[in-house]
């Protein structure tokens, strides 16, 4: 097996555009992470995630599943 580091960009199907590298995934919610707040220990992205999850839980509550009873794995030993 041989490995190498990319030296040029990557392109799609023949005759199509070059693929953009380093873009990543677009966020569902855009959150500004302000440096002063981050320096003070605040995490705007985490707080936005928590707020969204709390809204989702209020809109779509769920019940906690109960554990099933344990199976009986014993057996009668006969000689």
C-alpha positions, 0 to 999 in steps of 0.5 A: 500500500502506498500513501501520499499527501495531496498536492493538487485539488480534487475534481468531480466527474469529468468536465465538472467543477473542482471540489472545494476542500476544507469547507466542512458541513454547514451548521443547522444553526449559525451561532456567533462565538464571541472571543470575550465570552469564550474567554470567560468560559461561556460556550455559545454553541453548547448553549444553543444546542442545549436550548434547541434540545430543551425545545424539542423535548417540550414539543416532543416528550418521550417516556422512559422505557422500563427495564424488562424483567430478567430472564430465568436462565436456571436449569434443572441438572440431572445425573 
